[in-house]
Amino acid sequence: AFEMTAYEDFVTERVQADVAIARLAAIGEAVRSGIDTAFRRHGVPGRTVGLGSLLKIHFADRAIRDYRSAWLTEEEAKRQAVFNRGLLNRGVLAAGYGLMALSTPMTDADIDAIIEAASGALAEVAAL
């Protein structure tokens, strides 16, 4: 009985982990897509990059391939600072260099709130 219970526990944990990983991937894709749409809507140069639960926001139209291409120009740094302040003023915390980490407890309302906050912050950037 113990062996079967241990195996069942292992399988249950594995299934739960797979569900959580899939949920994180979906959350990440939704947030990246929503923020990318907001970039276009507000006419601000930039995009998100990332995979799974992680995303990074770049204020450049160029392809981001490595450290050198990710280095911010003075104008991009200014946009990043205004954007981060705008996010904070709307209750969303991102690292000062544009990194965000999402997590499984986030609800659809949380995802919408992040996208809405990013759109509002991008409107401030567009007004520069």
Residue pairs with C-beta under 8 A, 6 or more apart in sequence:
20 104
21 52
23 104
24 52
24 53
24 102
24 103
24 104
25 52
25 53
27 53
27 102
27 104
27 106
27 111
28 50
28 51
28 52
28 53
28 54
28 55
28 102
30 111
30 115
31 48
31 55
31 100
31 102
31 111
31 114
31 115
32 48
32 49
32 50
32 55
34 111
34 114
34 115
34 118
34 119
35 48
35 55
35 57
35 114
35 115
35 118
35 119
35 122
36 47
36 48
38 115
38 118
38 119
38 122
39 45
39 46
39 47
39 122
41 119
41 122
42 119
42 122
42 123
42 125
42 126
43 126
44 59
44 79
44 122
44 125
44 126
45 59
45 60
45 61
46 57
46 58
46 59
46 60
46 61
46 79
47 57
47 58
47 60
47 61
47 64
48 55
48 56
48 57
48 58
49 55
49 56
49 58
49 64
50 56
53 101
53 102
53 103
54 99
54 100
54 101
54 102
55 99
55 100
55 102
56 97
56 98
56 99
56 100
57 80
57 83
57 94
57 98
57 99
57 100
57 118
58 64
58 70
58 76
58 98
59 72
59 76
59 79
59 80
59 83
59 98
59 125
60 69
60 72
60 73
60 76
62 69
63 69
64 70
72 80
78 128
79 125
79 128
80 96
80 97
80 98
81 96
82 121
82 124
82 125
82 128
83 98
83 118
83 121
83 122
83 124
83 125
84 94
84 96
84 98
84 121
85 121
85 124
86 117
86 120
86 121
86 122
86 124
86 125
87 93
87 94
87 117
87 118
87 121
89 121
90 116
90 117
90 120
90 121
91 113
91 117
92 113
92 114
92 117
92 118
94 100
100 114
